[in-house]
Amino acid sequence: MKLQMHSIHFDADPQLIEFVRQKINKLDTFYDRIVEGEVFLKHNNNDGTNTKTVEIKLFVPGATLFSQEDAPSFEAAADAAVEAMRRQLKRFKEKQMAH
């Protein structure tokens, strides 16, 4: 799977990028027809709360799946976003099998 990483308004640490890349590559075990993906890492400083946002967009044949999670750290947000994406992929695959 081709994966693009975007850090919005900051330079992401290479360790963080590799952490997120490893998490997302594990999604191939749930659905092996993922064409490509995009990940957006953002600092979210709204309402005085300093949270981190991770958005994942995966392109699969016939659909685009999206998940977005906020957390105090990028690692926690990435874990939550990947878990939400895993559920979406399983649901999408079940629908494909039903047809």
The first five atom37 places (N, CA, C, CB, O) and aatype in JSON, in Angstrom:
{
  "aatype": [12, 11, 10, 5, 12, 8, 15, 9, 8, 13, 3, 0, 3, 14, 5, 10, 9, 6, 13, 19, 1, 5, 11, 9, 2, 11, 10, 3, 16, 13, 18, 3, 1, 9, 19, 6, 7, 6, 19, 13, 10, 11, 8, 2, 2, 2, 3, 7, 16, 2, 16, 11, 16, 19, 6, 9, 11, 10, 13, 19, 14, 7, 0, 16, 10, 13, 15, 5, 6, 3, 0, 14, 15, 13, 6, 0, 0, 0, 3, 0, 0, 19, 6, 0, 12, 1, 1, 5, 10, 11, 1, 13, 11, 6, 11, 5, 12, 0, 8],
  "atom_mask": [
    [1, 1, 1, 1, 1],
    [1, 1, 1, 1, 1],
    [1, 1, 1, 1, 1],
    [1, 1, 1, 1, 1],
    [1, 1, 1, 1, 1],
    [1, 1, 1, 1, 1],
    [1, 1, 1, 1, 1],
    [1, 1, 1, 1, 1],
    [1, 1, 1, 1, 1],
    [1, 1, 1, 1, 1],
    [1, 1, 1, 1, 1],
    [1, 1, 1, 1, 1],
    [1, 1, 1, 1, 1],
    [1, 1, 1, 1, 1],
    [1, 1, 1, 1, 1],
    [1, 1, 1, 1, 1],
    [1, 1, 1, 1, 1],
    [1, 1, 1, 1, 1],
    [1, 1, 1, 1, 1],
    [1, 1, 1, 1, 1],
    [1, 1, 1, 1, 1],
    [1, 1, 1, 1, 1],
    [1, 1, 1, 1, 1],
    [1, 1, 1, 1, 1],
    [1, 1, 1, 1, 1],
    [1, 1, 1, 1, 1],
    [1, 1, 1, 1, 1],
    [1, 1, 1, 1, 1],
    [1, 1, 1, 1, 1],
    [1, 1, 1, 1, 1],
    [1, 1, 1, 1, 1],
    [1, 1, 1, 1, 1],
    [1, 1, 1, 1, 1],
    [1, 1, 1, 1, 1],
    [1, 1, 1, 1, 1],
    [1, 1, 1, 1, 1],
    [1, 1, 1, 0, 1],
    [1, 1, 1, 1, 1],
    [1, 1, 1, 1, 1],
    [1, 1, 1, 1, 1],
    [1, 1, 1, 1, 1],
    [1, 1, 1, 1, 1],
    [1, 1, 1, 1, 1],
    [1, 1, 1, 1, 1],
    [1, 1, 1, 1, 1],
    [1, 1, 1, 1, 1],
    [1, 1, 1, 1, 1],
    [1, 1, 1, 0, 1],
    [1, 1, 1, 1, 1],
    [1, 1, 1, 1, 1],
    [1, 1, 1, 1, 1],
    [1, 1, 1, 1, 1],
    [1, 1, 1, 1, 1],
    [1, 1, 1, 1, 1],
    [1, 1, 1, 1, 1],
    [1, 1, 1, 1, 1],
    [1, 1, 1, 1, 1],
    [1, 1, 1, 1, 1],
    [1, 1, 1, 1, 1],
    [1, 1, 1, 1, 1],
    [1, 1, 1, 1, 1],
    [1, 1, 1, 0, 1],
    [1, 1, 1, 1, 1],
    [1, 1, 1, 1, 1],
    [1, 1, 1, 1, 1],
    [1, 1, 1, 1, 1],
    [1, 1, 1, 1, 1],
    [1, 1, 1, 1, 1],
    [1, 1, 1, 1, 1],
    [1, 1, 1, 1, 1],
    [1, 1, 1, 1, 1],
    [1, 1, 1, 1, 1],
    [1, 1, 1, 1, 1],
    [1, 1, 1, 1, 1],
    [1, 1, 1, 1, 1],
    [1, 1, 1, 1, 1],
    [1, 1, 1, 1, 1],
    [1, 1, 1, 1, 1],
    [1, 1, 1, 1, 1],
    [1, 1, 1, 1, 1],
    [1, 1, 1, 1, 1],
    [1, 1, 1, 1, 1],
    [1, 1, 1, 1, 1],
    [1, 1, 1, 1, 1],
    [1, 1, 1, 1, 1],
    [1, 1, 1, 1, 1],
    [1, 1, 1, 1, 1],
    [1, 1, 1, 1, 1],
    [1, 1, 1, 1, 1],
    [1, 1, 1, 1, 1],
    [1, 1, 1, 1, 1],
    [1, 1, 1, 1, 1],
    [1, 1, 1, 1, 1],
    [1, 1, 1, 1, 1],
    [1, 1, 1, 1, 1],
    [1, 1, 1, 1, 1],
    [1, 1, 1, 1, 1],
    [1, 1, 1, 1, 1],
    [1, 1, 1, 1, 1]
  ],
  "atom_positions": [
    [[0.85, -1.18, 0.0], [0.0, 0.0, 0.0], [0.89, 1.24, 0.0], [-0.96, 0.0, 1.22], [1.88, 1.31, 0.72]],
    [[0.51, 2.19, -0.82], [1.22, 3.47, -0.86], [0.64, 4.37, 0.23], [1.11, 4.15, -2.27], [-0.58, 4.56, 0.3]],
    [[1.5, 4.91, 1.07], [1.04, 5.71, 2.2], [1.73, 7.08, 2.18], [1.33, 4.99, 3.54], [2.95, 7.17, 2.09]],
    [[0.91, 8.13, 2.26], [1.44, 9.5, 2.32], [1.2, 10.05, 3.72], [0.78, 10.41, 1.24], [0.1, 9.95, 4.26]],
    [[2.25, 10.63, 4.3], [2.15, 11.22, 5.63], [2.26, 12.73, 5.52], [3.26, 10.65, 6.58], [3.15, 13.24, 4.84]],
    [[1.34, 13.45, 6.17], [1.35, 14.91, 6.16], [1.31, 15.41, 7.6], [0.15, 15.47, 5.33], [0.4, 15.06, 8.35]],
    [[2.29, 16.21, 7.97], [2.24, 16.87, 9.28], [1.92, 18.34, 9.02], [3.6, 16.7, 10.08], [2.67, 19.04, 8.34]],
    [[0.8, 18.78, 9.55], [0.28, 20.11, 9.26], [0.86, 21.13, 10.26], [-1.28, 20.12, 9.31], [0.66, 20.99, 11.46]],
    [[1.56, 22.13, 9.76], [2.12, 23.25, 10.53], [3.18, 22.85, 11.55], [1.02, 23.97, 11.23], [3.41, 23.57, 12.52]],
    [[3.83, 21.7, 11.34], [4.97, 21.32, 12.17], [5.73, 20.21, 11.45], [4.52, 20.85, 13.61], [5.2, 19.6, 10.52]],
    [[6.96, 19.95, 11.88], [7.75, 18.86, 11.32], [7.65, 17.66, 12.26], [9.23, 19.28, 11.1], [8.06, 17.74, 13.42]],
    [[7.13, 16.57, 11.75], [6.95, 15.37, 12.58], [8.28, 14.66, 12.78], [5.92, 14.42, 11.93], [9.13, 14.63, 11.88]],
    [[8.46, 14.1, 13.94], [9.63, 13.32, 14.28], [9.64, 12.03, 13.45], [9.66, 13.01, 15.81], [8.59, 11.41, 13.29]],
    [[10.79, 11.61, 12.92], [10.83, 10.37, 12.13], [10.32, 9.14, 12.9], [12.25, 10.1, 11.67], [9.74, 8.24, 12.3]],
    [[10.54, 9.12, 14.22], [10.03, 8.0, 15.02], [8.51, 7.98, 15.04], [10.57, 8.08, 16.46], [7.9, 6.91, 14.98]],
    [[7.9, 9.15, 15.12], [6.44, 9.24, 15.1], [5.9, 8.77, 13.75], [5.98, 10.69, 15.38], [4.92, 8.02, 13.7]],
    [[6.52, 9.2, 12.67], [6.09, 8.79, 11.33], [6.2, 7.27, 11.18], [6.92, 9.5, 10.24], [5.29, 6.63, 10.64]],
    [[7.29, 6.7, 11.64], [7.48, 5.25, 11.54], [6.46, 4.51, 12.41], [8.91, 4.87, 11.95], [5.96, 3.46, 12.01]],
    [[6.16, 5.03, 13.6], [5.16, 4.43, 14.49], [3.8, 4.36, 13.8], [5.05, 5.24, 15.8], [3.15, 3.31, 13.8]],
    [[3.37, 5.48, 13.21], [2.07, 5.54, 12.54], [2.08, 4.63, 11.31], [1.72, 6.99, 12.13], [1.1, 3.94, 11.05]],
    [[3.18, 4.63, 10.56], [3.29, 3.79, 9.37], [3.14, 2.3, 9.73], [4.64, 4.03, 8.66], [2.45, 1.57, 9.03]],
    [[3.79, 1.87, 10.81], [3.69, 0.47, 11.23], [2.26, 0.11, 11.62], [4.64, 0.19, 12.4], [1.76, -0.95, 11.27]],
    [[1.6, 1.02, 12.35], [0.22, 0.78, 12.76], [-0.69, 0.61, 11.54], [-0.29, 1.94, 13.63], [-1.52, -0.31, 11.5]],
    [[-0.53, 1.48, 10.57], [-1.42, 1.45, 9.4], [-1.1, 0.26, 8.5], [-1.29, 2.75, 8.6], [-2.01, -0.31, 7.9]],
    [[0.15, -0.13, 8.41], [0.49, -1.3, 7.6], [-0.14, -2.57, 8.14], [2.0, -1.47, 7.53], [-0.38, -3.51, 7.38]],
    [[-0.43, -2.62, 9.43], [-1.09, -3.79, 10.01], [-2.54, -3.92, 9.53], [-1.06, -3.7, 11.53], [-3.13, -4.99, 9.64]],
    [[-3.11, -2.83, 9.01], [-4.49, -2.89, 8.51], [-4.6, -3.79, 7.29], [-5.0, -1.49, 8.18], [-5.7, -4.25, 6.96]],
    [[-3.5, -4.04, 6.6], [-3.51, -4.94, 5.45], [-3.96, -6.35, 5.83], [-2.14, -5.0, 4.81], [-4.47, -7.08, 4.98]],
    [[-3.79, -6.73, 7.08], [-4.21, -8.07, 7.5], [-5.72, -8.2, 7.52], [-3.63, -8.4, 8.88], [-6.25, -9.31, 7.41]],
    [[-6.43, -7.1, 7.67], [-7.89, -7.15, 7.73], [-8.53, -7.02, 6.35], [-8.41, -6.05, 8.63], [-9.6, -7.58, 6.11]],
    [[-7.88, -6.29, 5.46], [-8.4, -6.12, 4.09], [-7.21, -5.87, 3.19], [-9.45, -4.95, 4.0], [-6.55, -4.83, 3.3]],
    [[-6.93, -6.8, 2.3], [-5.69, -6.74, 1.52], [-5.81, -5.96, 0.22], [-5.22, -8.12, 1.22], [-4.85, -5.93, -0.55]],
    [[-6.95, -5.34, -0.06], [-7.11, -4.62, -1.33], [-7.04, -3.1, -1.14], [-8.44, -4.99, -1.97], [-7.58, -2.35, -1.96]],
    [[-6.39, -2.64, -0.09], [-6.21, -1.2, 0.13], [-5.25, -0.67, -0.93], [-5.68, -0.91, 1.58], [-4.13, -1.16, -1.07]],
    [[-5.69, 0.34, -1.67], [-4.88, 0.88, -2.76], [-3.84, 1.85, -2.22], [-5.78, 1.59, -3.8], [-2.64, 1.69, -2.47]],
    [[-4.29, 2.86, -1.49], [-3.36, 3.83, -0.91], [-4.0, 4.49, 0.3], [-2.95, 4.89, -1.94], [-5.2, 4.33, 0.55]],
    [[-3.18, 5.22, 1.04], [-3.67, 5.89, 2.23], [-3.0, 7.23, 2.43], [0.0, 0.0, 0.0], [-1.91, 7.49, 1.93]],
    [[-3.69, 8.08, 3.18], [-3.15, 9.38, 3.57], [-3.34, 9.54, 5.07], [-3.84, 10.55, 2.78], [-4.38, 9.18, 5.62]],
    [[-2.34, 10.09, 5.72], [-2.41, 10.36, 7.16], [-2.07, 11.82, 7.38], [-1.44, 9.43, 7.96], [-1.08, 12.33, 6.87]],
    [[-2.92, 12.49, 8.17], [-2.7, 13.9, 8.51], [-2.49, 13.99, 10.02], [-3.91, 14.79, 8.06], [-3.33, 13.53, 10.8]],
    [[-1.38, 14.58, 10.43], [-1.07, 14.81, 11.84], [-1.2, 16.31, 12.1], [0.37, 14.29, 12.21], [-0.57, 17.12, 11.42]],
    [[-2.02, 16.68, 13.09], [-2.26, 18.1, 13.36], [-2.19, 18.38, 14.85], [-3.63, 18.54, 12.8], [-2.58, 17.55, 15.68]],
    [[-1.69, 19.56, 15.19], [-1.81, 20.09, 16.55], [-3.16, 20.8, 16.61], [-0.62, 21.06, 16.92], [-3.45, 21.64, 15.77]],
    [[-3.96, 20.46, 17.59], [-5.29, 21.02, 17.7], [-5.35, 21.86, 18.97], [-6.38, 19.89, 17.71], [-5.41, 21.31, 20.07]],
    [[-5.32, 23.18, 18.83], [-5.24, 24.05, 19.99], [-6.53, 24.85, 20.17], [-4.05, 25.0, 19.86], [-6.5, 26.0, 20.61]],
    [[-7.66, 24.24, 19.84], [-8.95, 24.91, 19.98], [-9.41, 24.89, 21.43], [-10.01, 24.26, 19.08], [-9.12, 23.94, 22.16]],
    [[-10.12, 25.89, 21.84], [-10.72, 25.97, 23.18], [-9.69, 25.85, 24.3], [-11.76, 24.89, 23.35], [-10.03, 25.43, 25.41]],
    [[-8.45, 26.21, 24.03], [-7.43, 26.17, 25.07], [-6.92, 24.77, 25.39], [0.0, 0.0, 0.0], [-6.03, 24.62, 26.23]],
    [[-7.47, 23.73, 24.73], [-6.99, 22.38, 24.96], [-5.92, 22.06, 23.92], [-8.15, 21.34, 24.91], [-6.11, 22.31, 22.73]],
    [[-4.83, 21.51, 24.37], [-3.72, 21.21, 23.47], [-3.76, 19.73, 23.12], [-2.35, 21.6, 24.11], [-3.02, 18.93, 23.69]],
    [[-4.65, 19.36, 22.19], [-4.76, 17.97, 21.78], [-4.11, 17.75, 20.42], [-6.23, 17.53, 21.74], [-3.82, 18.71, 19.69]],
    [[-3.88, 16.51, 20.11], [-3.31, 16.12, 18.82], [-4.39, 15.38, 18.03], [-2.02, 15.24, 19.0], [-5.17, 14.62, 18.6]],
    [[-4.42, 15.61, 16.73], [-5.41, 14.98, 15.87], [-4.7, 14.13, 14.82], [-6.31, 16.03, 15.2], [-3.73, 14.57, 14.21]],
    [[-5.21, 12.92, 14.62], [-4.72, 12.04, 13.57], [-5.92, 11.7, 12.69], [-4.05, 10.74, 14.16], [-6.93, 11.19, 13.16]],
    [[-5.78, 11.98, 11.39], [-6.81, 11.65, 10.41], [-6.23, 10.61, 9.46], [-7.31, 12.92, 9.64], [-5.11, 10.77, 8.97]],
    [[-6.99, 9.56, 9.2], [-6.57, 8.52, 8.28], [-7.6, 8.41, 7.17], [-6.39, 7.15, 9.01], [-8.8, 8.31, 7.42]],
    [[-7.13, 8.43, 5.94], [-7.99, 8.25, 4.78], [-7.42, 7.08, 3.98], [-8.07, 9.57, 3.9], [-6.27, 7.12, 3.55]],
    [[-8.24, 6.03, 3.79], [-7.81, 4.88, 3.01], [-8.68, 4.76, 1.77], [-7.86, 3.59, 3.85], [-9.9, 4.88, 1.84]],
    [[-8.02, 4.51, 0.65], [-8.72, 4.34, -0.62], [-8.76, 2.86, -0.94], [-8.03, 5.15, -1.76], [-7.73, 2.22, -1.11]],
    [[-9.97, 2.32, -1.03], [-10.18, 0.93, -1.41], [-11.04, 0.93, -2.67], [-10.86, 0.1, -0.25], [-11.74, 1.91, -2.93]],
    [[-11.01, -0.14, -3.44], [-11.83, -0.16, -4.67], [-13.31, 0.1, -4.37], [-11.67, -1.5, -5.39], [-13.96, -0.68, -3.67]],
    [[-13.82, 1.21, -4.89], [-15.23, 1.53, -4.73], [-15.57, 2.42, -3.56], [0.0, 0.0, 0.0], [-16.73, 2.79, -3.39]],
    [[-14.59, 2.77, -2.72], [-14.91, 3.59, -1.54], [-13.67, 4.28, -1.0], [-15.56, 2.72, -0.45], [-12.54, 3.92, -1.33]],
    [[-13.92, 5.27, -0.17], [-12.87, 5.94, 0.61], [-13.29, 5.88, 2.06], [-12.64, 7.43, 0.13], [-14.37, 6.35, 2.42]],
    [[-12.45, 5.31, 2.9], [-12.75, 5.19, 4.33], [-11.96, 6.25, 5.09], [-12.4, 3.76, 4.86], [-10.82, 6.56, 4.74]],
    [[-12.58, 6.81, 6.12], [-11.98, 7.93, 6.85], [-12.19, 7.75, 8.35], [-12.58, 9.28, 6.38], [-13.27, 7.36, 8.79]],
    [[-11.16, 8.04, 9.12], [-11.3, 8.09, 10.58], [-10.47, 9.24, 11.11], [-10.88, 6.74, 11.24], [-9.4, 9.56, 10.58]],
    [[-10.96, 9.86, 12.18], [-10.28, 11.0, 12.8], [-10.42, 10.85, 14.31], [-10.86, 12.37, 12.31], [-11.52, 10.62, 14.82]],
    [[-9.32, 10.98, 15.01], [-9.33, 10.86, 16.47], [-8.46, 11.94, 17.1], [-8.85, 9.47, 16.91], [-7.43, 12.33, 16.54]],
    [[-8.89, 12.43, 18.25], [-8.14, 13.4, 19.05], [-7.68, 12.73, 20.34], [-9.0, 14.66, 19.36], [-8.39, 11.9, 20.9]],
    [[-6.49, 13.1, 20.8], [-5.96, 12.56, 22.05], [-4.85, 13.5, 22.54], [-5.41, 11.09, 21.86], [-4.4, 14.37, 21.8]],
    [[-4.41, 13.32, 23.79], [-3.33, 14.17, 24.31], [-1.99, 13.95, 23.6], [-3.15, 13.91, 25.78], [-1.15, 14.85, 23.59]],
    [[-1.78, 12.76, 22.99], [-0.53, 12.5, 22.26], [-0.86, 11.92, 20.88], [0.4, 11.53, 23.05], [-1.93, 11.37, 20.66]],
    [[0.09, 12.07, 19.97], [-0.11, 11.52, 18.63], [-0.2, 10.0, 18.66], [1.03, 11.96, 17.7], [-0.95, 9.41, 17.88]],
    [[0.55, 9.36, 19.56], [0.53, 7.9, 19.64], [-0.86, 7.4, 20.04], [1.58, 7.41, 20.64], [-1.37, 6.46, 19.44]],
    [[-1.46, 8.03, 21.05], [-2.79, 7.62, 21.5], [-3.84, 7.9, 20.42], [-3.17, 8.35, 22.8], [-4.74, 7.1, 20.2]],
    [[-3.71, 9.04, 19.75], [-4.65, 9.38, 18.68], [-4.5, 8.4, 17.52], [-4.43, 10.83, 18.2], [-5.5, 7.99, 16.92]],
    [[-3.27, 8.02, 17.19], [-3.04, 7.06, 16.1], [-3.63, 5.7, 16.45], [-1.53, 6.93, 15.82], [-4.25, 5.06, 15.6]],
    [[-3.44, 5.26, 17.69], [-4.03, 3.98, 18.12], [-5.54, 3.99, 17.96], [-3.67, 3.69, 19.58], [-6.12, 3.04, 17.42]],
    [[-6.18, 5.06, 18.41], [-7.64, 5.15, 18.33], [-8.11, 5.23, 16.88], [-8.14, 6.38, 19.11], [-9.1, 4.6, 16.52]],
    [[-7.42, 6.0, 16.06], [-7.81, 6.14, 14.65], [-7.63, 4.84, 13.89], [-7.0, 7.26, 13.97], [-8.46, 4.48, 13.06]],
    [[-6.55, 4.12, 14.16], [-6.32, 2.83, 13.5], [-7.37, 1.82, 13.94], [-4.89, 2.3, 13.8], [-7.85, 1.04, 13.13]],
    [[-7.74, 1.84, 15.21], [-8.78, 0.93, 15.7], [-10.11, 1.23, 15.03], [-8.91, 1.03, 17.23], [-10.83, 0.3, 14.64]],
    [[-10.46, 2.5, 14.89], [-11.71, 2.88, 14.21], [-11.64, 2.46, 12.74], [-11.95, 4.41, 14.32], [-12.64, 1.99, 12.19]],
    [[-10.5, 2.61, 12.11], [-10.35, 2.21, 10.71], [-10.44, 0.69, 10.57], [-9.01, 2.71, 10.15], [-10.99, 0.19, 9.59]],
    [[-9.91, -0.04, 11.54], [-9.98, -1.5, 11.51], [-11.45, -1.96, 11.51], [-9.23, -2.11, 12.72], [-11.83, -2.86, 10.76]],
    [[-12.26, -1.33, 12.37], [-13.68, -1.67, 12.41], [-14.36, -1.37, 11.08], [-14.39, -0.91, 13.55], [-15.16, -2.16, 10.59]],
    [[-14.02, -0.21, 10.49], [-14.61, 0.15, 9.2], [-14.21, -0.84, 8.11], [-14.19, 1.56, 8.79], [-15.04, -1.24, 7.29]],
    [[-12.94, -1.23, 8.1], [-12.47, -2.18, 7.09], [-13.17, -3.52, 7.22], [-10.96, -2.37, 7.2], [-13.55, -4.13, 6.21]],
    [[-13.35, -4.0, 8.45], [-14.03, -5.27, 8.66], [-15.48, -5.18, 8.17], [-13.99, -5.68, 10.14], [-15.98, -6.11, 7.53]],
    [[-16.14, -4.08, 8.49], [-17.52, -3.89, 8.06], [-17.6, -3.8, 6.53], [-18.11, -2.62, 8.7], [-18.5, -4.38, 5.92]],
    [[-16.66, -3.08, 5.92], [-16.63, -2.93, 4.47], [-16.4, -4.3, 3.81], [-15.52, -1.93, 4.06], [-17.04, -4.63, 2.81]],
    [[-15.47, -5.08, 4.37], [-15.17, -6.39, 3.8], [-16.38, -7.32, 3.9], [-13.96, -7.01, 4.5], [-16.66, -8.08, 2.98]],
    [[-17.09, -7.27, 5.04], [-18.28, -8.1, 5.19], [-19.35, -7.74, 4.17], [-18.85, -7.96, 6.61], [-20.02, -8.63, 3.64]],
    [[-19.51, -6.45, 3.89], [-20.47, -6.02, 2.87], [-20.05, -6.52, 1.49], [-20.61, -4.48, 2.87], [-20.9, -6.94, 0.7]],
    [[-18.74, -6.48, 1.2], [-18.25, -6.96, -0.09], [-18.49, -8.45, -0.25], [-16.78, -6.64, -0.26], [-18.86, -8.91, -1.33]],
    [[-18.28, -9.2, 0.82], [-18.48, -10.65, 0.78], [-19.96, -11.01, 0.61], [-17.93, -11.3, 2.07], [-20.29, -12.03, 0.0]],
    [[-20.85, -10.16, 1.13], [-22.28, -10.43, 1.06], [-22.8, -10.29, -0.36], [-23.04, -9.5, 1.98], [-23.8, -10.9, -0.72]],
    [[-22.13, -9.49, -1.18], [-22.61, -9.27, -2.55], [-22.2, -10.37, -3.45], [-22.12, -7.97, -3.12], [-22.53, -10.36, -4.64]]
  ]
}
